[in-house]
């Protein structure tokens, strides 16, 4: 019988700082949920619906967390029995029937009941007993080819289980192309009764889960057996997300502890394991539902962890990991067998014999637990204010907004989205949701402005061109009024693009004034004490407008200024199609370009020197390490514009030496070649 110490406040604070405090997790989820609601409207106008899933969507921001996204055609409807056909409109909807006879629990076949207009579906069909089925093997291969054809970083996609996977910035991005069913599958009906009997999850969560149905993903019960290529697996990703949302914070921290322990101890380099984080999630679900005597409170966290760990050892010993929704589906059936099972059990039992001190083997967890485990510290408080200050919460929110997607919308989509956002704003939103909608509206206005600007051509009449330009500027000004402190740089770019250099410089001076305030937040850089004093009593929305500066995002669909065209083309070909630029770097660049166009050599050279000094001496505060490639590139562009070709050559070579975050190497080589050719001619 191992002694499990109760947690000290310091440990809880430490774990909350690493995994996230309750309110930080709430911010992450509310931002993600709000973005999904808005993106759902964008999806209506596209060929795929989408849903983020996995640990990132659940609220974790661990360094090793992958990004998981599910895509499905909205007009293809999976039903569980033929009576459900009457709920849909044919031929508007393509009907697919779920069949599970003679298959392992949790796996199904998809019978095509009505014709599909989707080429990827039609090229994935197989015939069996005069019935048409969708092959998971063929569909997975077709969608991998489809994703690779998108270009950019997606060209490197490979097949990984049911997903098309590519690595971006050291993080895996898993895209699962699947189908959606709005119906709860018959094989999982006993799960509903079990939840009602065990009183978890709560009734309102259970009702929502059943209402949302499930997905089916293209993976068979035996991936190595080609004969099983028509099998699909039922996925409860949406249900799992709602179950995690319903956890209290101790349960969420325990889930986080298990994920970290799995990564750093069980699956350490010396002990490669067949276990994955999905098993850890399943563990927590089963323990929450079945162990009525376990008290899920913060200072009991280690006891909760140990209870889950013992259940894991029991599962490995039996070679059985029951799926939470379909217990007949043993998820260890293929992975944890034979010698693998024996070796894993020996490893886990060795950790068990060490007692709770086995957590000290994890570098992440150990730094928080060492002293409490040694001293058996018992003191504890759960005052939220002692865990995280308001400034940190704002930084968390701004981080989420900055990392959110910037949706490239076409001119035709804009009006419908404006109407939809107005409808959303009539809902009862939390403060975080309100600011998220405000941020999305700001991005939409910016993109609308660039879309209008891109349609101004020489073929139009002067009157029409003037009207569209005025409309473009009007939209950009509206965006600037509700956006963060650095968004005025987009207006300066728009003026520069249209040769209105004095207006652009006025915007830049305003931006410089805003961005030089001592309470500004960029990434994780801020003077917290100054921030708290300056922002006392200021609303969250106003704090975002006054204090938040974020990287400038240039999307591949728009032309911003001619100086960036080679970089945008290179990024479109080899990257994600979006260039991120530090706001201070963009500020100095626009100062250089505007003064140069006006013929003000003195000020142009001074701004160029300011940019060069920033690149030489910044410690990462204003030029993050991952953005140094584009920043050196911008310095080179400015030097080349001002006639300093040797300086530009040196800056472009410095750009090539940086981590290729922006995927602009082709543009850099193009510029180096251009300068070399020019120097040979003189």
N, C-alpha and C positions, 0 to 999 in steps of 0.2 A: 504494500500500500504506500504509494508515493505521497509525500507532503506537497501540496500545491499552495504556495503563498498567495495572499491577496495582494492586489496591485496597489502601489503608491500613486499619489496624484501625479508625480513626475513622469511615471511610466505612461499613464493614460494620456497626459499632455503630449508626450513624445510620440506615441502611436497616432494620436489625432493629427499631429503635425505631419506625419509621414503619409498616413492613409487619408486623412481629412477629418475635420471636426464635423459634428452633425450639420451645422449651418453651411459649411463649405460643400459638403456632399449635396445638400439641398440646392445650393446655387448651381452646381454642375448639372444636376438633373433638371431643374426648371429651365435653364438655358437650352439644354438639349431637347426637352419636350416642346418648348415654344418654337424652336427652329424646325422641329419635325412637323408641327402643325402648319407652319408657313410653307415648308418644302412640299407638304402633301398637295398644296394647291399648284405648285410648280409641276409636280409629278402628273397631275391630271392632264397637263398639256404636253406630256412626254410619253415615250414608249414603255417606261418602267415606273412602277412604284418602288419606294425604297424605305428601309428601316435600319437604323444603326442598332447593333446588338453587342453582346459581350460585355467585358468588364469596364471598358471605357464608358459605355452608355449607362452602366449601373452606378457610376460615380467614382470609380477608381482612376487615379492618375499615376499609377506605378510606372517606373521607367521601362519595364518590360511589357507593358500592356499593349496588345495588338489592337488594330482598328478593324472591327467586323461590320460588314454591311450586307444586307440582304436586298436583292432586286427581284421583282416579279412583274410580268405583264398584267396590267389591271383588268383587261377584258377577258382573261382566262380564269374560270371559276372552278375550283375543285369541290365536288360534293361527296357526301358519305353514302347516300342512297338515292335512288332514282326519283323518289318523291320530291326531292329538293330542286329538281329542274324547274318546277313551276315558279320558283322564286326569282328566276332570271329571265332576261329577254334574249331570245334567239332571233336573228343571227348576231345581234350586237355582242352577245357574250358567247365565248367558246366554252362548252361544257366538258369537264373531265371527271370521270368517276373513279373514286378510290376503291381498290380491291385488295383484300388482305388474306384471302384463302390460301392455305398451304405455304404461307410465308412466316418467317420468324416474327415474334411480337415486336411491333414498332416499325415494321417495314411493309410497304404496300406496292402495288402496281397502279399505274395511271392509264385508264382506258379513255381514249379520245371519243367522245360521244357526238360532237358536232364539228364541222370543218373549222380549221384555224387559218387565219390570214397571216400568221407569224412564220416567216421563212425559217427561223431557227427551230421552231417546233416541228414544222413540216419535214425538215431534213433530219429529224430525230425519231421518226416513226418506224415501228417494226410491226410485222403482221404475225399473229399467233391465233390459231383456230378461227380464222376468218374475222378476228377482232383486231382493231388497231390500238397499239399501245405506244406510249412515249418512253423511249429508252433513256434511262438516266446516264448511261455511258456516252451515248451519242450527244445528248443535250449538253452534258458537261463539256465535251470536246468542242462542240459548236460555240458555246458561250465563251470558252477560253480563246478560241480563234477570233470571236467578235471583240473581246476585250483587247486582245493584242493589236487588232486593226485600228483601235482608237488612236494609237500612236503615243508619243511621249514616253513617260516612265512605264505606262501600261504595256508597252511592247515587251517588257521583260517578264510578264506574267507567266507563272507556271501552275500546273495543277497540284493542289494540295487538299486531299480529301474531297469534299464537295465544292471546294472554292477555287477560284482563280486568284492567285496570290502574287503580289509584287512587293518588293522591299523599297521603302522610301525613307530616307534619313535614319536608317538603322532600325526601322520599325516595320513589321509586317502588316500589310493591308490585305485582308481576306474579303473577297467579293463572292457571295454565294448567290448564284442565279437559281431561283426556285419558283414555286407556285404557291398561291395563297388559298386557304380554305377558310371561309367564314363560319364553318361548322365545327363543333367539337367532335373528334373522332370516336366512333363507337367503342373501340378497344380501350379508350381512356375514361369511359363513363364510371367505372368503379372508383377512379381517383376522386371524383366529385363526392361520392358517398363517404370515402375515407376522410376527406377534408371536413365534411360536416360532422362526422363522428369525433374527430380529433380537435375540432374548433380552431384549426389553422389551415390556410389563411383565413382572415375575417371574411364574413359573408359578402361584403361589398367588393372585396378583392376577388373572391371566388367568382362572383357574378360577372365581373368585368373580364376575367380570364376566359370564362366559357363563351362570353359574347364575342371575344376577339378571334376565337378559333385557333388555327395553327397554320404552319407552313409545311411544305414537303420539299426536301433538298435532294439533289441528285447524287446519292451515294448508296451502294448496296450493302447487304449484310456481309458479303464476302468480296471485298474489292478485288482480290486476286483471282476470283473465279469469273471468267468472261460470261458464263451462262447466267450469272446474276445481274447482268448489265441492264435489265429492265426494272430492277427494284429501286424504290425511293425510300428515304427515311423520314418519318414524321418528326418535325422540329417544333419544340415548344419554346422557342426563343423569346417570344413576346410574353408568354406566361411567366417564364423565369425572370424576366426583367421586372414584372409586377410583383413577384414574390420577393425579390431583393429589395424593391422599393418599400415593401411592407415590413421589412425587418426593423427592429430598433437598432440603435447605434452600436450597442455591444455585439449584437449578432453580426452586423456589418463588419466591425473590427475583427471579429473572430474569423470570418470569411477571408478578410484581408491577411490576417496572420497565417492562415493555412496556405494561401496563395504564395506568400513570401517564403514560408518554411518549405514548401514544395520546390520552389525555384532554387533556393540557396542551400538547402540541406539534403532533401530527399533526392532531388535531381541534380546534385552537384556534379562537377566535372568528373570526379572519381566514381560517382555512383549514378550513371545514366539510368533513367527509369522509364517505365512504360506508362507512368501516371501523368495525367494532364489536369489543368486547373478546373475543368468541367466536373471532374470527380470530387473536387473540394467543395464546389457549389452544391453538388448532390448530397454530400455528407451533411452540410449545414442544414439543408432542407429537411432531411430525415430526422436529425437530432432535434431541431426545433419542433417538429410535428409530434415526435414520439416520446420525448423525455419531459414529462410534465413536472418533474421534480427539480429540473435545472433552472436556476435563477439567472436570467440574462441581464445582469447589471454590470457596470464598468469594473468595479473592483473584484468581480468574479470571473473576469475574462479568461484568466489562465485555466480555471476549472473547466470552463466551456470549451476551450481549445483542447484540453486533455481528454475530455469526453469524446470529442470528434475524432481525435487521433486514435483512441482505443477502438472506436468503431471502424476506422480505416484498417487497422491491423486485423480486426476480425474478418472484414471483407476479404482482405488479401489471403488470409489463412484459408477461407472457404472457397476462394476463387470466384467470388460473386459480388458484383456491384449492381444492385437493382436500380433501374431507371426510376426517378421519382414519380413520373406520371404513368409509366407502364412497367411495374415491377417485374413482370415476366421477362422483360428485356434485360438480360445480364450483360452489362457493358464491359465486363472483364472477359467475356466469352472468347475473344480472339487475342486480346492483349496480354492478359495476366494468366498464363498457363505454363505448365511444365517447369523447366529450369528457371525461366524468367520469374515465375511465381515464387519459387523457393528462394531465389536470391533476393527478391524484393522483401519477402517476409523476414528473412534473416537481417536485412538492413534495418527494417522498421522495428523489429524486436530489439535490436541493439540500441536504437535510439530510445525505445521505451525503457530499457534497463537503466539508462542514464537519468531517467526522471525528467521533470520539467526543465532541468538545466540543459537538456538537449537543444532548447531554443537558443542557447548562447552560441551554438554553432553557426547561427545565421548572423552575418555581419550587420545587417540592418536591424534585426530585432535585438541582438545582443547588447548594442550600445544603450538601449533603453532599459533592459531587464537585469543587467549584471548586478548592480548594487541591491535592488529590491530582493532578488533571489538569494543573494549571499546574506543580506541582513534581515530578510523576512519582514520588510517594511510593511506596516499595516495602515498608515494614515492615508486618508483619501477624501477628496472633495470633487464635486462635479460642477462647480460654478463655471458656466460657459465663458464668462469674462476672463477667467484665469487661463483659458485654453487658447483663445485667439482674440486679437483686438480688431476693432472696426476697420482699421486701415488694411489689415490683412484680408478681411472679407472683401473689401473693395478690390484689392489686387486679384483675389480669386475670381471675382466676377469679370473684371476687365480681361484677365487671362482667357476665360472661356469665350468672351465675345471676340477677342483678337484671334483665337484659334478656330472660330466658327467659319463655315463656308461662306464665300462671297459668290452669290449666285449670279451667273452671267445670264441675264434675261434679254430676250429680243424685244424689239419695239412693240410687237403685237401682244406680248404677254403682260406688258407693264400695266395697262389700264385695269385688267382683271385683278392683278395683284394689289394695286392700290385700293380697290374696292374691298378686297378680302382683308387687308390689313385694317381698314376702317372698321370692319365688322368685328375683328378680333379685339380692337381697342374698346369695344362696348362690353366685353366680358369682364367679369370680376377677376382681375389679374393681381398677382403679388407684385411687390416692388421689383423683384428680379425679373419677372416676366415682362413687366412694363418697360424696363430698360432694354430687355432683349428685343422686344418689338420695335422700340425706338431705334436701336442699332440696325435692325434689318431694314427699316424704312429709310434710314440714312444711306445704306448700301444701295437700296433700290433706286433712290433718287440720283445717286452718283452714276449708277449704271445707265439709267434713263438719259441722263445728261450726255454721257459719252456716246450712247447709241444715236442720239439726235445729232451730235457733233459729227459722227462718222458718216451721216447721210448728206452732209452739206458738200455738194460737188459743183464744179464749174458749169455743169449743164443747167443748173437751176437759175431762175431769174434772181436779180439782185434783191428784190423784195422778199422772195421766198427764202433766200439764204439768210437775210437779215432776221426774218421772223424765226427761223429754226435756231439761229445762233442765240437770239435773245431768250428763246424758250430754254435752250440748253443752259445758259448762264443762270436763268431763274431757278431751274431745278437744282443746279449745283449750289446756289446760295441757300436754298431751303435745306439742302443736305448739311451744309456747313453750320447752319443755325442749330441743328439738333444733334450733330455728330460730336466726336471727341475733339480735343484741342488741336490735333494735327490735321484734321480733315480740310482745313482751309488750304492746305498745299495742293489739293486736287483743283480748287478754284484757280490757284496761281498757275497750275499746269494748263488749264483750259484757256486762260488769258494768253499765256505764252504761245500755245499752239495756234492761236488766232492773231498773233503779232501785236497784241495789246500789252506791250512790255511795261509801261508805267503802271497800269492796273495790276499786273502780275507782281510788280515790286511792292506795291502797297499791301497786297495780300501777304507777301513774304515777310514784310516788317511786322504785320499783325501776328503772323505765325511765330516769328522769332520772339516776340514779346510774350506770347502765350507759353511757348515751350521753354522759356528761360525761368519760369516761376520756380521757387524752391520746393513747392509741394507737388511737382509733376511726377506722375507714375509712368515709367516705361519698362515693360516686362516686370521684373522683380526689384527694380531700382527705385527707391523713394526714401526720403527723410521722414520716417514715421511720425516723429514728434511734431515737426513743422506741419505735416499733413493734418494731423489730428487738430492742432490749434486753428489752422486756417479754414478747415472744413466743418468746424463745429456748427451745427444747426443748418447746414446746407443740404438740400435734398439729394438723394442718390442720383437722380437724373442730371441735376446741375453739377454734381461732383464728376460725373463722366465727361460732361462738356468742358469743364474747367481744368481737370487734372489728368485725364487719360490721353496719352499720345501713343499711337500704335504704328506699326510698320505700314508703309504705303504698299498697296496691293495692285498690281497691274495684270489684268486678265488678258488672255490670248485673243479674246473675241473683239477687243477694242484697240484702236490705235490712239495712243496718248500723245506722245511727241516723237518726232522723227528720229531724234537721237537714240531712242530705245528700240527701234525696229529690229536691228540685228539680234539684240539680246532676247526680245520677245519671240522671235522666230526660232532661235536656238533652244529656248526653254520649252516652246511648244513641241519641238521635235524630240527632245530628250528628257524633259522634266514633266511637271504636273500642269503646265500651262498657266502658271501664275507666278509672277516675279514679286518678291518681297524686298523692300528697300527701307533701311533705317530712316526715320523722318528727318533727323538732323543732316544726314547725307543728302537727302533730296532737297532740303532747304538750301544748303550751300550750292548744290548743283544749279538750282534754278536762279540763285543770285548770280552765279558765274555766267550762265547763258543769257539772262536778261541784260546784264550790263554789257556783255559782249555785243549783243545785237544792237544796243543803243550806242555803241562806239565808246563806251566809258571804260577805257583800258585800265585806269588806276583802280577803280572799284572792282572790276572783273578780276584783276590780279590779286587784290586783297581777299576777295571771296575764295579764289583758288587756293591761296595760302592758308586760309582758315580750314578749308576742307583737307588739305595736305597735313596740317597740324593735327586735326582730329584723327586721321588715319594713323599717324605715327605714334600718338600718345594716349589714345583712348584705351581704357583698361577693360573694355567690354561693356561699359555702362550704356553707351550710346551707339556703339557698333558691335552687336553681338557676334560671337565667333562664327556662327553659321552664316552670317550675312556679310562676311568680309570679302568673299569673292566678288559679289556684285558691287560692293563699296569701292574696292580697288579699281574695278572696271569703270565705275562712274568717275573716279579721279582721273583715270586715263582718258576718258572721253572729254572731260573738261580741259585737260592739258593739251590734247590734240586740237580742240576747238580754238584754244588761245595761241596755238603755234609752237608749243613746247613738245616737239616730237620725241626727243630722247626721254624726257620725263614721262610722256605717255607710254612709250615702249616699256620702261621700267615698271610702271603701274600695272600694265597688262600682264607682264611676266609675274608680278606679285599676285595678281588675281589667279593665275594658273596654279600657284603654289598653295592656295587655300583649299579647304574642304569644298568640293564642288556641289554645294547645297543648291545653288540656283541653276545648275545644268546649262551654263552659258559658255562652255569651253569653245564650242564652234565659233561663236561670235568673237571671242577673245582672239582665237587664231586668225580669224578673218581680219580683225583690226590690226594685229601684229603684221600680217602679210601686207596689208595696205600701206602701213607706215614704212615697212622695209622697202617696198617698191618705190615709194615716193622719195626716200632718202637715196636710193640708187640713181635716181634721175637728176639729182641736184649736185 
